[in-house]
Amino acid sequence: MNNLEPSLAVLLACFNEETTVGKVVSDFKRVLPQATIYVFNNASTDRTAQIPEDAGATVIFSKNPGKGNVVRHMFAEVDSDYYVIADGDSTYPAEYGLDLLKALVDQSADMAVGKRITSPELVDVAYRPMHIFGNKLVCWLIARTFGAGITDVFSGYRGFTKCFVKTIPLHSRGFEIELEMTLQALSLGYEVVEVNVPYGARPIGSASKLDTYRDGVLVYALS
């Protein structure tokens, strides 16, 4: 990368993702070779820290539990012109990071959200029924409040500009962070776009950290 090229950071929040994080890091290094890959290890008890370091990522320990806490740590710690944030569970294809970045540049967006597209045969294994209902309900409320055609508020695959990352006020501690980023962006007049992204089920041996009812209550309170 020469000094005239914008810098790019890929941010991966991980808690006990030893099964998948190595592949995720390798995929992003292949697709976005100019990027610096950061893995924020949220006090994992497995080999989540060692594996991505061996794969060439910069690993940063993030002690406060909860995805929201980790995202706020990421935004405070890393300085870059553009950011791509993803999960370490290999459900989002790295190739679509290019599409998120293109949307930021071509559409002058502040946040590009990977709208999850799942084939019918994988819907039952990629999502829990209450998650689909909750997403539709919150999107309906957002449409009524902001007039915005947002269709996926809970996607963990997003692109951001430096202006967004360094100025957006965030307070969430857990998985409600995705919804808060969307609500804050819309309320403050940031440009938000969606990009279709294939979404798959977690590989065998990888378990979701989301608690449907606990985190659902927090999302409901925020909305």
Buried (B, 14 or more C-beta within 10 A) or exposed (E): EEEEEEBBBBBBBBBBBBBBBBBBBBBBBEBBEEBBBBBBBBBBEBBBBBBBBEBEBEBBEBEEBBBBBBBBBBBEEBEBBBBBBBBBBBBBBBBBBBBBBBBBEEEEBBBBBBBBEBEEEEEEEBBEEEBEEBBEBBBEEBEEEBEBEBBBBBBBBBBBBBEBBEEBEBEBBBBBBBBBBBBBBBEEEBBBBBBEBBBBBBEEEBEEBBEEEEBBEBBEEBB
